[in-house]
């Protein structure tokens, strides 16, 4: 069994996880860090944009965490296949 394809797919998935992490950090750094609680028109628009940004960050976190777990399990499966192949290969 050729493990090269599995390693390439795993590396691509790791790059996707890193990209999601960097996008999450970018969203956090470009948001408004202050909480606006006043009742004027400007703060209403800021509060709605902060709410939308919070929902976007939460959804990215869920995707990132799920994909990270999947990548770890996939890497463990690849390692298991490599160990199994090495154990059963003749002449080792």
Backbone as CSV, one residue per row, in Angstrom:
resi,resn,N_x,N_y,N_z,CA_x,CA_y,CA_z,C_x,C_y,C_z
1,UNK,0.845,-1.176,0.000,0.000,0.000,0.000,0.891,1.241,0.000
2,UNK,0.554,2.197,-0.835,1.335,3.413,-0.967,0.828,4.464,0.023
3,UNK,1.685,4.885,0.927,1.293,5.859,1.945,1.535,7.301,1.510
4,UNK,2.161,7.491,0.356,2.485,8.844,-0.088,1.233,9.681,-0.299
5,UNK,0.226,9.095,-0.901,-1.017,9.831,-1.150,-1.666,10.237,0.169
6,UNK,-1.664,9.327,1.128,-2.253,9.639,2.430,-1.478,10.749,3.143
7,UNK,-0.162,10.724,3.030,0.645,11.771,3.660,0.414,13.131,3.006
8,UNK,0.236,13.146,1.696,-0.033,14.405,0.991,-1.391,14.962,1.402
9,UNK,-2.400,14.101,1.472,-3.734,14.545,1.891,-3.697,15.061,3.327
10,UNK,-2.965,14.379,4.186,-2.849,14.812,5.581,-2.140,16.166,5.662
11,UNK,-1.102,16.361,4.860,-0.394,17.642,4.853,-1.295,18.767,4.362
12,UNK,-2.111,18.499,3.352,-3.045,19.517,2.856,-4.068,19.868,3.933
13,UNK,-4.562,18.867,4.642,-5.513,19.130,5.724,-4.868,19.928,6.855
14,UNK,-3.606,19.652,7.148,-2.895,20.436,8.163,-2.768,21.884,7.709
15,UNK,-2.486,22.104,6.434,-2.400,23.473,5.915,-3.744,24.188,5.997
16,UNK,-4.828,23.465,5.779,-6.161,24.062,5.914,-6.418,24.462,7.362
17,UNK,-6.023,23.619,8.306,-6.198,23.947,9.727,-5.375,25.176,10.092
18,UNK,-4.141,25.251,9.605,-3.298,26.417,9.880,-3.908,27.666,9.255
19,UNK,-4.444,27.541,8.048,-5.109,28.673,7.407,-6.324,29.149,8.189
20,UNK,-7.114,28.219,8.706,-8.264,28.600,9.533,-7.819,29.274,10.824
21,UNK,-6.727,28.795,11.421,-6.199,29.425,12.628,-5.751,30.855,12.334
22,UNK,-5.041,31.048,11.219,-4.584,32.392,10.862,-5.754,33.311,10.540
23,UNK,-6.787,32.801,9.872,-7.976,33.603,9.577,-8.696,33.992,10.864
24,UNK,-8.758,33.073,11.819,-9.372,33.363,13.115,-8.608,34.481,13.820
25,UNK,-7.282,34.395,13.818,-6.468,35.436,14.458,-6.643,36.773,13.747
26,UNK,-6.743,36.755,12.423,-6.929,37.987,11.665,-8.267,38.630,12.008
27,UNK,-9.314,37.817,12.121,-10.622,38.353,12.492,-10.597,38.955,13.890
28,UNK,-9.925,38.289,14.820,-9.843,38.815,16.177,-9.071,40.127,16.226
29,UNK,-8.009,40.234,15.455,-7.178,41.437,15.496,-7.816,42.622,14.787
30,UNK,-8.728,42.385,13.859,-9.346,43.478,13.122,-10.734,43.839,13.641
31,UNK,-11.122,43.269,14.748,-12.411,43.603,15.348,-12.267,44.739,16.346
32,UNK,-13.387,45.255,16.794,-13.407,46.305,17.807,-13.304,45.641,19.176
33,UNK,-12.237,45.918,19.943,-12.059,45.213,21.218,-12.937,45.741,22.349
34,UNK,-13.609,46.853,22.146,-14.406,47.455,23.208,-15.860,47.006,23.110
35,UNK,-16.498,46.876,24.251,-17.911,46.518,24.295,-18.714,47.805,24.373
36,UNK,-19.634,47.994,23.441,-20.457,49.202,23.383,-21.847,48.872,23.917
37,UNK,-22.258,49.606,24.945,-23.537,49.322,25.586,-24.491,50.509,25.571
38,UNK,-24.143,51.571,24.899,-25.006,52.754,24.883,-26.177,52.541,23.932
39,UNK,-27.092,53.493,23.953,-28.315,53.363,23.171,-28.358,54.284,21.965
40,UNK,-27.248,54.855,21.554,-27.293,55.749,20.402,-27.136,54.954,19.097
41,UNK,-27.303,55.644,17.982,-27.338,54.990,16.671,-25.997,54.361,16.311
42,UNK,-24.906,55.054,16.615,-23.579,54.530,16.267,-23.302,53.224,17.003
43,UNK,-23.599,53.185,18.288,-23.314,51.987,19.065,-24.205,50.817,18.665
44,UNK,-25.392,51.098,18.165,-26.262,50.020,17.707,-25.633,49.291,16.518
45,UNK,-25.083,50.047,15.586,-24.442,49.412,14.430,-23.172,48.668,14.842
46,UNK,-22.447,49.209,15.820,-21.236,48.543,16.292,-21.593,47.245,17.013
47,UNK,-22.664,47.285,17.812,-23.088,46.091,18.541,-23.516,44.995,17.564
48,UNK,-24.248,45.356,16.523,-24.661,44.341,15.544,-23.461,43.775,14.785
49,UNK,-22.481,44.628,14.463,-21.289,44.118,13.774,-20.458,43.231,14.698
50,UNK,-20.400,43.586,15.999,-19.685,42.732,16.949,-20.383,41.384,17.118
51,UNK,-21.697,41.394,17.106,-22.447,40.144,17.213,-22.194,39.253,15.997
52,UNK,-22.211,39.858,14.814,-21.945,39.090,13.593,-20.519,38.545,13.591
53,UNK,-19.572,39.362,14.044,-18.182,38.918,14.098,-18.018,37.773,15.100
54,UNK,-18.697,37.864,16.227,-18.640,36.794,17.223,-19.193,35.488,16.689
55,UNK,-20.307,35.562,15.955,-20.877,34.347,15.366,-19.946,33.751,14.315
56,UNK,-19.307,34.613,13.526,-18.381,34.135,12.503,-17.175,33.448,13.148
57,UNK,-16.645,34.059,14.214,-15.499,33.470,14.908,-15.885,32.139,15.547
58,UNK,-17.085,32.065,16.125,-17.533,30.804,16.726,-17.672,29.701,15.680
59,UNK,-18.207,30.041,14.511,-18.363,29.016,13.474,-17.004,28.560,12.948
60,UNK,-16.066,29.486,12.805,-14.724,29.113,12.363,-14.050,28.238,13.411
61,UNK,-14.270,28.549,14.699,-13.704,27.722,15.768,-14.239,26.297,15.715
62,UNK,-15.537,26.151,15.489,-16.122,24.809,15.418,-15.539,24.016,14.253
63,UNK,-15.435,24.654,13.101,-14.875,23.982,11.923,-13.412,23.632,12.158
64,UNK,-12.665,24.588,12.718,-11.236,24.372,12.963,-11.009,23.232,13.948
65,UNK,-11.770,23.206,15.032,-11.589,22.154,16.034,-11.985,20.782,15.494
66,UNK,-13.084,20.715,14.753,-13.496,19.446,14.157,-12.487,18.941,13.145
67,UNK,-11.980,19.847,12.318,-10.992,19.451,11.321,-9.676,19.052,11.978
68,UNK,-9.311,19.718,13.063,-8.087,19.356,13.779,-8.187,17.947,14.359
69,UNK,-9.333,17.616,14.923,-9.535,16.263,15.451,-9.479,15.243,14.316
70,UNK,-10.101,15.568,13.188,-10.079,14.656,12.040,-8.658,14.456,11.520
71,UNK,-7.861,15.527,11.477,-6.481,15.418,10.995,-5.647,14.557,11.940
72,UNK,-5.836,14.744,13.242,-5.085,13.938,14.211,-5.448,12.461,14.071
73,UNK,-6.736,12.164,13.951,-7.155,10.768,13.790,-6.646,10.178,12.474
74,UNK,-6.655,10.977,11.419,-6.159,10.517,10.122,-4.656,10.250,10.189
75,UNK,-3.907,11.124,10.861,-2.463,10.918,11.003,-2.173,9.663,11.826
76,UNK,-2.969,9.427,12.862,-2.791,8.199,13.645,-3.110,6.960,12.812
77,UNK,-4.121,7.054,11.956,-4.451,5.931,11.075,-3.322,5.677,10.078
78,UNK,-2.727,6.738,9.549,-1.595,6.582,8.627,-0.415,5.935,9.350
79,UNK,-0.157,6.393,10.575,0.934,5.791,11.352,0.652,4.319,11.629
80,UNK,-0.597,3.996,11.929,-0.963,2.598,12.150,-0.773,1.756,10.907
81,UNK,-1.148,2.308,9.751,-0.947,1.568,8.499,0.534,1.365,8.217
82,UNK,1.349,2.378,8.486,2.789,2.256,8.244,3.411,1.218,9.169
83,UNK,2.995,1.218,10.425,3.513,0.222,11.371,3.077,-1.180,10.967
84,UNK,1.826,-1.315,10.563,1.319,-2.623,10.128,2.080,-3.122,8.901
85,UNK,2.310,-2.221,7.931,3.046,-2.619,6.725,4.486,-2.992,7.052
86,UNK,5.116,-2.259,7.950,6.494,-2.568,8.327,6.565,-3.879,9.097
87,UNK,5.565,-4.139,9.905,5.544,-5.365,10.709,5.365,-6.603,9.829
88,UNK,4.535,-6.471,8.798,4.209,-7.621,7.952,5.044,-7.727,6.685
89,UNK,5.965,-6.817,6.460,6.757,-6.895,5.232,7.816,-7.986,5.372
90,UNK,7.998,-8.769,4.331,8.992,-9.855,4.403,10.409,-9.288,4.346
91,UNK,11.309,-9.936,5.056,12.712,-9.542,5.028,13.060,-8.441,6.008
92,UNK,12.161,-8.126,6.901,12.461,-7.063,7.864,12.976,-7.633,9.147
